[in-house]
């Protein structure tokens, strides 16, 4: 959500949450994370829309190139924040 980046996630929030938008959010994450952080390889992204909760739940698996270490993240993306769950 950095305004200096061409990576505007807010476009996914203020319209109805759908499976199609979840797909394109995942597609954008796959391509844009490595663009802005080349030390990270995105291994997989799974995004599910939860319209009743007004959020997307994101499972993200990345590898840190410099450390050759994989990390799995579970995230919630809603109108107020992008949160990584414990």
Secondary structure, DSSP 8 states (H G I E B T S, - for coil): --TTSS--GGGGTSS---HHHHHHHHHHHHHHHHHH-TTEEEEEEEEEEEGGGTEEEEEEEEEETTTTEEEEEEEEEESS-EEE--
